[in-house]
Each structure stands twice: as structure tokens, then as C-alpha cells.
Amino acid sequence: MDSKMEVLSTVKIRYTADLYKIVDALNRSLKENDLMFGLALDKEDQNKAVFTIYRT
């Protein structure tokens, strides 16, 4: 079973404490469309977050 994930888009945005709620809502509502969303702190600037959209 091949489980490659294709990165569709990545963007750096200002980090706020509630960003994970948006990512969670997107993941819950769009998983049937083979989409997944990720959020990580930028390693170089902890005030920024990296938001990534994947096709699964």
C-alpha cells in the first residue's frame, strides 16, 4: 500500500494560539476529499507558523 502525500501548498503565517482549531476543523471536514492540513512552528521564527495542505 503506497501512502504518499503530495504537498499542494505551504505558507508561513503569524502564529496565534487558536490556529490549531482551524487546522482541526479543516482536517475533520475535508478528509473525505483526500486532503490533509498541517501546522508547525517555523524553526527559524517561533512567532510564525507553517501551514501546509497535502493531498493523500
Residue pairs with C-beta under 8 A, 6 or more apart in sequence:
3 56
5 36
5 54
5 55
5 56
6 54
6 55
7 52
7 53
7 54
8 35
8 53
8 54
8 55
9 52
9 53
10 50
10 51
10 52
10 53
11 50
11 51
12 42
12 48
12 49
12 50
12 51
13 19
13 48
13 49
13 51
14 47
14 48
14 49
15 41
15 42
15 46
15 47
15 48
15 49
19 39
19 49
19 51
20 39
23 37
23 38
23 39
23 51
26 35
26 37
27 36
27 37
30 37
34 55
34 56
35 53
35 54
35 55
35 56
36 53
36 54
36 55
36 56
37 51
37 52
37 53
37 54
38 50
38 51
38 52
38 53
38 54
39 49
39 50
39 51
39 52
40 49
40 50
40 52
41 48
41 49
41 50
42 48
42 49
42 50
